[in-house]
Amino acid sequence: MNQYSSNHKTDTLAKYSGARIVVVDDEAEMAALLGDVLSEEGYSPSVFVSATEAIAFMESSPPDLVITDFKMSDMDGMQLLETSK
């Protein structure tokens, strides 16, 4: 990684480290993997394996970013995003 890349990553992380990120995937392993990657990058994501649980959480703590699976058992990702507006 060159000096610019390192500085850019540090600046970006500092700017967005407080972002409220919600990860939703009904496949627990994928949800955990995405949460782990975000945590390793310095974020503190809230991870859910149920769209219904994620919506309940987002009602009291609106996220800055939602990362969701498209096809889930209780609701598809587009419905989740529409509901979370």
Secondary structure, 3 states (H helix, E strand, C coil): CCHHHHHHHHHHHHHHCCCCEEEECCCHHHHHHHHHHHHHCCCCCEEECCHHHHHHHHHHCCCCEEEECCCCCCCCHHHHHHHHC
